[in-house]
């Protein structure tokens, strides 16, 4: 389940499609997973970036994992973290700057929806433990992003 805040109807469709594609590509049943996606202003993401990462600027996307995900994924490994109400695992939150998303779409010459799909893919992969701190990690993460976006049919 994906919870969305301040997304347009079209962005919600993208978020749901990317969520399903990312989780399926990792062998995770989406009905057992819960996460949040929020669109914010540059000022809000700047504030969050400063308070959480001590980086004094706005950024395109921030991810806040709630769990360390291990693969192969087995929901039973997280039994103590499951919501008592619906038995889902909350994996975290993604925050996206709508203004930077729009600017980057123009800069890269593709649609805002394609940029939205990319940023959500990037954020969800971070929630699953991917990173890009060194060249090897970056190469793995970029390949997975390309795979997800191709499967979901979001092309440049």
Secondary structure, DSSP 8 states (H G I E B T S, - for coil): -EEEES--HHHHHHHHHHHHHHHHHTT--GGGEEEEEEEE-HHHHHHHHHHHH---S--SEEEEESS---SS--GGGGGGGB-TTT--EEEEEEEEEHHHHHHHHHHHTS-HHHHHHHHHHHHHHHHTT---SSHHHHHHHHHHHHHHHHHTT---
